[in-house]
């Protein structure tokens, strides 16, 4: 007997038939003798629908009221799933995030979990019930309902599993696991049997949407075993755990992100003090920097920032104001860029790997705007119009295709 936490995403719960199928999977696990905690997202695209409804009422809805609205989606799916489990002969009880004591900070729409009390979860398990918890939500110390932002249900599931010492956390989604490349872009991309915590954090941060990096970071801190697999398939999926040390560079995966922007401050002072001021101001205003770099110049230079789409407007306003204050020559903004990254142990320090990557990009006609490296990844900023070609090229060069697949793959349509 073990303690298992399962998380089901919106696509797995998109209809009554799918909810019944999920209930059957939960009962199958229960019949193996395991105690089961389930974390759910809202059904289908209910969260998007609710957000759209809010925007029809108000162009700028108050974030507190937005959280009150968006948390309704998970309450619907958790109650319906509890009913479905009950109909299969097992007791189940559903709870909101606040009911199980998921305590967060007070930042609406992007709160961070501070602690999980979990008393009602433990009591439900003691009563031999399947405990179903609404993901994506919690409650602040001021007793205000909060949401956890993108990937919040992943974070909820892993945080609960870590706090209660679960044996395993299973993340069920609409794909079979973690692939060596996005299967929607690269036909025949390999399904990875195992990925390390550090590799998964890099992949998730660089565009792979299968799992949120915050969730993986929590799992890594507590050495919690994760498995990502499809709610429709019987295969094991991908195991995420502590990686083995390797002495040679190995490209495990390639990923891309079209949801970024490039903003450049022209001719600003090049000094640690001014750069620190800029980065601190952006961070204090909730802007997450992918990375930044500067051009040539000893005293003054161009300073460029790569940020996510949702941060572009805020970043534009802040950088424009700072540029004027520093006597800069204005701000340029590009929305036609994308990033392409390779991830794996030692890739950032391998000359052979870097040569292959840059040769591939040249072959595919990609002009490299900027490069960022670490021991585990190499990221290049290129044009959006060639990103899918670049990803397919690197999947071939680094042998990231399934052995049974064709050796060529065609790029998908532009996804932005």
MOGI-V61396 format. One record per helix or strand of 3 or more residues. SS is the DSSP state (~ for helix, > for strand). FROM is the first residue (numbers start at 1). TO is the last residue. If there is no record, write none. Layout:
[[SS:FROM:TO] [SS:FROM:TO]]
//
This chain:
[[>:3:8] [~:10:13] [~:16:30] [>:35:40] [~:46:57] [~:63:70] [~:72:87] [>:92:95] [>:102:104] [>:113:116] [~:119:126] [>:130:134] [>:137:140] [>:145:147] [~:152:163] [>:168:173] [>:194:196] [~:197:205] [~:213:222] [>:226:230] [>:238:241] [>:253:257] [>:260:269] [~:272:284] [>:289:294] [>:300:308] [~:309:325] [>:331:334] [>:337:343] [~:347:349] [~:351:363] [>:370:373] [>:377:383] [~:384:397]]
//
